[in-house]
């Protein structure tokens, strides 16, 4: 089994990179910058540039939580450690890209070209990539209490669990690709609505599918008796 130590290093490196990029951009920013955007990606609040320090701190918080979870799950079942770490890396990288885009837009807002930067596009791409990477790792996860397509039905046994993870993984990758494609054609509030709709639809379909998969497994058991 491959060592997970390099993956832990990647998470730490991405967390530190977030702080370094933030420090550099803060040194270049004016004292007050846009600090919040509405669903259409338009500025609706101005604040101190130092509020941006919350961005890498949030990445560090989420990253640390997933590291603890990955270590705990790894102690219970080593096969679940790497999928969680890979998803953690994807999340930290996605947050770094999104937060960097927000700060760069604030930095160059005086330039008219900066107004053309649609933050919602970065959000859709970042979430799409996270869905693709998470979906890729789901089929590799064994039954656990923290990661994967977890429902009452999917947790019944290992066979149903693996079938559900394959379904959730494939559809998660499809949903991620679909979001990235949508980001090429939609803007502002339309992208925000599309992101919410895709995530909710994917979640609903996965829950329904887990029930169907379990029912099919039950039928197979009855037919085999």
Residue pairs with C-beta under 8 A, 6 or more apart in sequence:
1 78
2 82
4 70
4 74
4 81
4 82
4 85
7 82
7 85
7 86
7 88
7 89
8 67
8 85
10 85
10 89
11 63
11 66
11 67
11 85
11 88
11 89
11 92
14 59
14 63
14 89
14 92
14 93
14 96
15 56
15 59
15 60
15 63
15 64
15 92
17 96
18 55
18 56
18 59
18 60
18 92
18 95
18 96
18 99
19 56
19 60
21 56
21 96
21 100
21 103
22 52
22 53
22 55
22 56
22 99
22 103
25 52
25 100
25 103
25 104
25 107
26 49
26 50
26 52
26 53
26 103
28 107
29 49
29 52
29 103
29 106
29 107
30 49
31 48
31 49
32 46
32 47
32 48
32 49
33 46
33 47
33 49
33 52
33 106
33 107
33 109
34 43
34 45
34 46
34 105
34 106
34 109
35 45
35 46
35 47
35 48
35 51
35 52
35 106
36 43
36 44
36 45
36 47
37 43
37 44
37 102
37 119
38 44
38 189
39 120
39 188
39 189
39 192
39 193
40 120
40 188
40 189
40 192
41 118
41 119
41 120
41 187
41 188
41 189
41 191
42 188
43 109
49 106
52 99
52 102
52 103
52 106
55 95
55 99
55 102
55 103
56 99
58 95
59 92
59 95
59 96
59 99
62 91
62 92
62 95
63 88
63 91
63 92
66 84
66 85
66 87
66 88
66 91
67 85
67 88
69 84
69 146
70 80
70 81
70 84
70 85
70 88
71 81
73 80
73 81
73 84
73 144
73 146
73 147
74 80
74 81
74 84
76 144
77 142
77 144
79 140
79 141
79 142
80 141
80 142
80 144
80 146
80 147
82 137
82 140
83 137
83 138
83 140
83 141
83 147
84 141
84 146
84 147
86 133
86 137
87 130
87 133
87 134
87 137
87 147
89 133
90 129
90 130
90 133
90 134
91 130
93 129
94 126
94 127
94 129
94 130
95 126
97 122
97 125
97 126
98 119
98 122
98 123
98 126
101 117
101 119
101 122
102 119
102 122
104 117
105 114
105 117
105 119
107 114
108 114
109 115
118 187
118 188
118 191
120 183
120 187
120 188
120 189
120 191
120 192
120 195
121 183
121 187
121 191
123 191
123 192
123 195
124 179
124 180
124 182
124 183
124 186
124 191
124 194
124 195
125 179
125 180
125 183
127 176
127 179
127 195
127 199
128 175
128 176
128 177
128 178
128 179
128 180
128 183
129 176
129 180
130 176
131 172
131 173
131 175
131 176
131 179
131 202
132 172
132 173
132 176
132 177
133 176
134 172
135 168
135 169
135 170
135 171
135 172
135 173
135 174
135 175
135 176
136 169
136 173
137 169
138 147
138 148
138 149
138 165
138 166
138 168
138 169
138 172
139 162
139 165
139 166
139 169
141 147
141 148
141 165
142 158
142 161
143 155
143 158
143 161
148 154
148 161
148 164
148 165
148 168
149 164
149 165
149 167
149 168
149 206
149 210
151 164
151 206
151 207
151 210
151 211
153 160
153 164
153 210
153 211
153 213
153 214
153 215
154 160
154 161
154 164
154 165
154 210
154 213
154 214
155 161
156 214
156 217
157 217
159 217
160 210
160 213
160 214
160 217
163 213
163 217
164 206
164 209
164 210
164 213
167 206
167 209
167 210
167 213
168 206
168 209
168 210
171 202
171 205
171 206
171 209
172 202
175 198
175 199
175 201
175 202
178 198
179 194
179 195
179 198
182 191
182 194
182 198
183 191
186 194
